Amino acid sequence: MKIHFLPDNITVEANAGELLLDVADRAGVSIPTGCLMGSCHACEVEIDGSNIICACITGVPRGQEKMTVNLNFDPTW
């Protein structure tokens, strides 16, 4: 699967089940972190323009060819 990171405009190959935080690190993309357990929500990113997830606990899904991860969005706290 191809993961496209915005606003960095970097695309990298990833395997199903691989943590998004690890994929970003391998691609040289920095995602802020805190607890690394999904509780603090510091690593929240927007997936495909609609879903908000915690990158530290979310794996790459199966069955998709491409996914866009936007790090530059305005979360509602």
Secondary structure, DSSP 4 states (H G I P E B T S, - for coil): -EEEEETTTEEEE--TT-BHHHHHHHHT-----SSSSSSS-TTEEEETTTEEEETTT-BPPSS-SEEEEESS-----
